[in-house]
Amino acid sequence: MPPRPARPDRITRFHTVEPSLQPEHLGRDYKELFAKKHLQCYLCTMADDETGRVRELDPTALKALAHPLRMAIYDTLTMYGPQTATRLAERLGESTGSTSYHLRQLARHGFIHAADDLGNGREKWWRRTRGPVAVGSPSAQSDPSTTTAYKFVLNEWLRGSNRALGDFVDAMSDQSRVPEAWVEASNITQSNLRLTVDQLKEISAHFQAETQKIIDRYRDRNDPGSRPVQIQFNAFPLIDGEETPS
């Protein structure tokens, strides 16, 4: 009798789906992508474009992004779409002068651009530049200041993701903020396994390949009744765990 599939150790959801993790279910392009890039501590935000092109941040761009307010602005544009400096100032509790300055710095390094199709000319709207952004590998950082920027950007992305998830959990019981239908459609899952490096690569590649198919189906849509949704996935070794001897 084949072993039962591993079950999530912690789960908050209403529908359980456990797809096969066999390598033959992965497309060749996805396997090659992950073999070359993914487990070099590859991180991207998922407001990407249909081409799948990834922008690898060079040290100059990485250092330009490594600022608390710039990260907050970039995340807001990623999650909620185009904004003005005034809207960002109200959302983030900053002055319009401050958000305007940091918007210009983000635009200078190609993270965002003016949304000329929006507004009435009184105030400039800004849009996140399309495409996933990768910060590369820790070992690829060339100097201490770049390594510091690298860690800062990763930690800010992580804090932002955790904050978004925490806000949802806090609001789950308030139907005026999150109606029950949205709670039932949502999913918070944690699984703990013992894996080899190759097995972890396989799971990560499978998740990317399968979820990307359906994410692409809904990209650039704004259907009636829709709202911003964030999909998170993290798979990593526990630092205080011991490796099984060969």
Secondary structure, DSSP 4 states (H G I P E B T S, - for coil): -PPPPPPPSEEE-S--------GGGS-HHHHHHIIIIITTT----S---TT---EEPPHHHHHHH-SHHHHHHHHHHHHH--EEHHHHHHHHT--HHHHHHHHHHHHHTTSEEE-TTSS-SSS-EEEEPSS-EE---GGG--SHHHHHHHHHHHHHHHHHHHHHHHHHHHHTT-TTTS-HHHHHH--EEE------HHHHHHHHHHHHHHHHHHHHHHTT---TT-------------TTPPPPP-
